[in-house]
Amino acid sequence: MPRLRLAMAQTNPIVGDRAHNAERLLELAQQAYDQGAQVFLTGELALTGYPIEDLALRDNFLEISRHALDAFALALDTQGMGDMAVIVGHPDGPYSAEDSATILHHPARAKNCASVLAHGKIHATYAKHHLPNYAVFDEFRTFLPGDQGLIVRTGGVDLGIVICEDLWRSDGPVESLTGYPLGALLVPNASPFERDKDEVREPLVVTRAKDMKTHIAYVNLVGGQDDLVFDGDSMVVNPAGKRLSWGARFEEDLIVQDLELPRSELDVALPSQTVLCEVDIRGPGDQPLPPRSAPEEDDNAILWQALVTGTRDYVTKNGFPSVMLGLSGGIDSAVCATIAVDALGADRVFGVSLPSVHSSEHSLGDAEALAEAQGINYRVEPIGDVVSVLDTQLGLSGLAAENVQARARAIILMALSNKEGHLVLTTGNKSELAVGYSTIYGDSVGGYAPIKDVPKTLVWELARWRNEQALAAGGQPPIPLSSIEKPPSAELRPDQTDQDSLPDYAVLDAILELLIVEGLDVPQITNRGFDQALVEEIVGLVSRAEWKRRQGAIGPRISSVAFGRDRRLPITSRPTPFPSSR
């Protein structure tokens, strides 16, 4: 059986920056070539980044992307790598209006493609067949579907290519290739992270490898792109369903794997609507490579790294020099500050304590202790004078007097942001956002929300975990223990706690998980043992807060249903109530 040395490039592209992305791919291709790779595989749309959204509707963007692809193919050859087959993800187009004529009112002019490059030119191109249109995906809007399969005959073996969603669907190209004597199936992916995604992703690849009786090389992107985070976790699985390699989590990586593959059967007919591309490549390396070991898995470590990666890439890819956030002494701002420090370094994190007449001494002390423990820039800016002016001028009381304190803090943070160039981080968690327990244009102000998709109970869990990690490494806990243990409070009136307005967070989060993530209705949630009146109250709060959430900052998605791309509900609506079962 021929031995093929395959390299998979797990990259963190910047959307639209084709020059940067190509340069990074060239660097990794050179490393792969130096290790004897014969085939080099990239992730989905690795040349442009993913998702490109409505950039795919711009002819100029597509034309420049095509020029970048041509230049990349030439650069590979010029730098002495022309005898390595490179499969790179990119958009292709623009296609004429006639290409989409069968799809009524379809604006797309591009296809989501992977092209085979060698010897300075493009030999063949495969276009993604199945365009996902669910959860965070909206590819049916931006791409035209492909209708041809592709087999690459190289190094004495036949390699099939499908792209991401094509693998998740059992019909289409997967069905067509099943039964054909492939050496391996190559799968570029842009598969966003969510909790326990690997418990779905790896079994899928295993199942497909067994069903198709072939190796599957699955390469994924890494890094943050707006509210999405890509976790890598690339893999090679053999026909028996055994995983042979592991890509790093949330880091760029080059995975090089030797595969013993069945030789091409020249007398076997190609599957229908499938193109054969033959490419000459160099021979295999002399010495087999040692296998990679499986990494240790820690669910909290994975979640934390997702939040850190999303925050780091949003800040750095958008060119912000630093971040600023209000430090209340509470758990949410403490966790956000710690994420920011882990993402950017303490010197790029600025914390501001914004005390009012209702701020407790322990809150001020906890904010200062956190800043000192982590070495971040810290200042105190009292809000009393600002609030007094507004109170005097407007005669505020009750909720209006409470909310004006939060908005005074927002004014100061945004003024400092404008003056000094920081990106303001907002510190609200998913539980608060769900029920509207925040002041719009107040504590909700900011450009990025690191824990937007993190329920309150998980915020506490991650805080304890992060402190334990620091202690295990011989350091000091970054988050003050009192910030974790004290009752949460907005401190907008005397002796206020969150539980004055909300049920216990453990109960609230359990109901919200059933409502938002699992999509259950009131009777179904009540049947899980929750009080119907409480469930109805929470459902009402969630519904009425939609207008607030729609205006909120984005943040890293870590659940299967986050606020934003996943969950799109009308602001103006009056749902029919469910009949009472009491």
Sequence and secondary structure as in RCSB ss.txt:
>XXXX:A:sequence
MPRLRLAMAQTNPIVGDRAHNAERLLELAQQAYDQGAQVFLTGELALTGYPIEDLALRDNFLEISRHALDAFALA
LDTQGMGDMAVIVGHPDGPYSAEDSATILHHPARAKNCASVLAHGKIHATYAKHHLPNYAVFDEFRTFLPGDQGL
IVRTGGVDLGIVICEDLWRSDGPVESLTGYPLGALLVPNASPFERDKDEVREPLVVTRAKDMKTHIAYVNLVGGQ
DDLVFDGDSMVVNPAGKRLSWGARFEEDLIVQDLELPRSELDVALPSQTVLCEVDIRGPGDQPLPPRSAPEEDDN
AILWQALVTGTRDYVTKNGFPSVMLGLSGGIDSAVCATIAVDALGADRVFGVSLPSVHSSEHSLGDAEALAEAQG
INYRVEPIGDVVSVLDTQLGLSGLAAENVQARARAIILMALSNKEGHLVLTTGNKSELAVGYSTIYGDSVGGYAP
IKDVPKTLVWELARWRNEQALAAGGQPPIPLSSIEKPPSAELRPDQTDQDSLPDYAVLDAILELLIVEGLDVPQI
TNRGFDQALVEEIVGLVSRAEWKRRQGAIGPRISSVAFGRDRRLPITSRPTPFPSSR
>XXXX:A:secstr
  EEEEEEEE    TT HHHHHHHHHHHHHHHHHTT SEEEE TTTTT S  GGGGG HHHHHHHHHHHHHHHHH
HHHTT TTSEEEEEEEE    GGGGTTSTT    BEEEEEEEETTEEEEEEE S    STT  HHHHB     EE
EEEETTEEEEE  THHHH SSTHHHHHTTS  SEEEEEE  B  TTTHHHHHHHHHHHHHHHTSEEEEEE EEEE
TTEEEEB  EEE TTS EEEE  BSS EEEEEEEE     TTS   TTEEEEE       SS           HH
HHHHHHHHHHHHHHHHHTT S EEEE  SSHHHHHHHHHHHHHH GGGEEEEE   TT  HHHHHHHHHHHHHHT
 EEEE   HHHHHHHHHHHT  HHHHHHHHHHHHHHHHHHHHHHH  EEB    HHHHHHT S TTTTT SSB T
TTT  HHHHHHHHHHHHHHHHHTTS  SS HHHHHS     SSTT  GGGTS  HHHHHHHHIIIIIS   HHHH
HTTT  HHHHHHHHHHHHHTHHHHHTS B    SSS BTTTB   SS          
